[in-house]
Amino acid sequence: MSPRKPIISSLIVCGATLFFAASAFAAEEGDAVARTTEIFKWINFAIVAVAVIWVFAKLLPPTFRANAEKISSAITKATAAKADADRQLKDAEQRLARLEQEVSALREEALKEAAAEAERIRALGKSDVEKVGIAAKAEIAAAERGARLELKALAARLAVDGAESLVSKQLTSQTQDALIAGFVKSLQGSPN
């Protein structure tokens, strides 16, 4: 059964009811002209009413259908959006529940990394201390060698100065002449 058939049949029933009501009303009045005028008014009303109902029956269902489809589409989109929002909410709640565990895991990892870094810095410091100690020992040894050489040079200079002053005190012109004579004699006895 098409949607137009009930509308058309109800319009026919309404028109016939109006016609019979107008004829009954006109029969009560007794005046034929007034009765005829009244009948034509009711017929005119029925025609206009049928035309208006027909126009609404023709134009409104597609509009209502389009609105229903828009509403249905909006409901479908809203349902999908709600499902997505519910999924995101569930994910956020799960992440929030895991957040404390993640924070404690991050803290533990940070502490481990800090301890490893402190150990690395200690080892690096120890290595630097050892390098500085080796360099200091080498520098001390070099300074010690330099000081020994300087001390030997000073001792030699002091010895030479002391010997020179001693020789100059003990060496007289007679001792010098005796030394030179002894030297010359040793040269005369040598084969060269």
C-alpha positions in Angstrom: 0.0 0.0 0.0 1.5 3.3 -1.1 1.6 6.2 1.4 -0.7 8.3 -0.9 -3.6 5.9 -0.9 -4.6 6.5 2.8 -4.2 10.2 2.3 -6.4 10.3 -0.8 -9.0 8.0 0.8 -9.1 10.2 3.9 -9.5 13.3 1.7 -12.4 11.7 -0.1 -14.0 10.8 3.2 -13.5 14.4 4.4 -14.9 15.8 1.2 -18.0 13.6 1.3 -18.6 14.4 5.0 -18.3 18.1 4.3 -20.7 17.8 1.3 -23.3 15.9 3.4 -22.9 18.3 6.3 -23.4 21.3 3.9 -26.5 19.7 2.4 -28.0 19.0 5.8 -27.2 22.5 6.9 -28.8 23.9 3.7 -31.9 21.7 4.1 -32.5 23.2 7.5 -32.5 26.8 6.2 -35.0 26.4 3.5 -33.7 29.1 1.2 -32.5 27.5 -2.1 -30.1 30.3 -3.1 -28.5 30.4 0.4 -28.4 26.7 0.4 -26.7 26.5 -3.0 -24.2 29.3 -2.0 -23.5 27.4 1.2 -22.9 24.2 -0.7 -20.5 25.9 -3.1 -18.6 27.4 -0.2 -18.2 24.0 1.3 -17.2 22.5 -2.0 -14.8 25.3 -2.6 -13.4 24.8 0.9 -13.1 21.0 0.2 -11.3 21.7 -3.0 -8.8 24.1 -1.4 -8.4 21.8 1.5 -7.7 18.8 -0.8 -5.2 21.0 -2.8 -3.4 22.1 0.3 -3.3 18.6 1.7 -2.2 17.2 -1.7 0.6 19.8 -1.9 1.7 19.0 1.6 1.5 15.3 0.9 3.6 15.8 -2.2 6.2 18.2 -0.8 6.5 17.3 2.9 7.4 13.6 2.8 10.7 14.1 0.9 11.6 17.0 3.2 10.7 14.9 6.2 12.7 12.0 4.7 15.7 14.2 4.1 15.5 15.6 7.7 15.2 12.0 9.0 18.2 11.0 7.0 20.2 14.0 8.3 19.1 13.2 11.8 20.0 9.5 11.3 23.4 10.5 9.8 24.0 12.9 12.7 23.0 10.1 15.2 25.4 7.7 13.5 28.2 10.2 13.5 27.5 11.1 17.1 27.5 7.4 18.0 30.8 6.9 16.3 32.2 10.1 18.0 30.9 8.8 21.4 32.5 5.4 20.8 35.8 7.1 19.9 35.6 9.4 22.9 34.8 6.4 25.1 37.8 4.6 23.7 40.0 7.6 24.2 38.7 8.0 27.8 39.4 4.3 28.5 42.9 4.7 27.1 43.5 7.8 29.2 42.2 6.0 32.3 44.5 3.1 31.6 47.5 5.4 31.0 46.6 7.3 34.2 46.5 4.0 36.1 49.9 3.1 34.7 51.2 6.6 35.3 52.3 5.9 38.9 54.2 2.7 37.7 55.8 4.6 34.9 56.8 7.4 37.2 58.4 5.0 39.7 60.1 3.1 36.8 61.5 6.5 35.5 62.7 7.4 39.0 64.5 4.0 39.4 66.0 4.4 35.9 67.1 8.0 36.8 68.7 6.8 40.1 70.5 4.0 38.2 71.8 6.4 35.6 72.8 8.9 38.3 74.7 6.2 40.2 76.4 5.0 36.9 77.3 8.6 36.1 78.7 9.2 39.6 80.7 6.0 39.3 82.0 7.1 35.9 82.9 10.5 37.3 84.7 8.8 40.2 86.6 6.5 37.8 87.5 9.5 35.6 88.6 11.5 38.7 90.7 8.5 39.9 92.2 8.2 36.4 92.9 11.9 36.4 94.5 11.7 39.9 96.7 8.8 38.7 97.7 10.8 35.6 98.5 13.9 37.7 100.4 11.7 40.2 102.5 10.1 37.4 103.1 13.6 35.9 104.1 15.0 39.3 106.5 12.1 39.9 108.1 12.7 36.5 108.3 16.4 37.2 109.8 15.7 40.7 112.3 13.3 39.2 113.3 15.8 36.5 113.6 18.6 39.2 115.6 16.2 41.3 118.0 15.4 38.4 118.3 19.1 37.7 119.0 19.9 41.4 121.7 17.1 41.5 123.3 18.5 38.4 123.2 22.0 39.9 124.5 20.7 43.2 127.3 18.9 41.4 128.1 22.0 39.4 128.0 24.1 42.6 130.2 21.5 44.5 132.7 21.5 41.6 132.8 25.3 41.5 133.2 25.4 45.3 135.9 22.7 45.0 137.7 24.6 42.3 137.4 27.9 44.2 138.6 26.2 47.4 141.4 24.5 45.6 142.4 27.7 43.8 142.4 29.6 47.1 144.4 26.8 48.8 146.8 26.5 45.9 147.3 30.3 45.8 148.1 30.3 49.5 150.4 27.3 49.4 152.0 27.9 46.1 155.0 30.1 46.4 157.4 31.1 43.7 159.9 28.5 44.9 157.3 25.7 44.8 156.3 26.9 41.3 159.9 26.7 40.1 160.3 23.2 41.6 157.1 22.0 39.9 158.1 23.4 36.5 161.6 21.9 36.9 160.1 18.5 37.8 157.7 18.7 34.8 160.5 19.6 32.4 162.6 16.7 33.7 159.7 14.3 33.2 159.5 15.5 29.7 163.2 15.0 29.0 163.0 11.4 30.1 160.1 10.5 27.9 160.8 9.0 24.5 158.8 11.6 22.5 
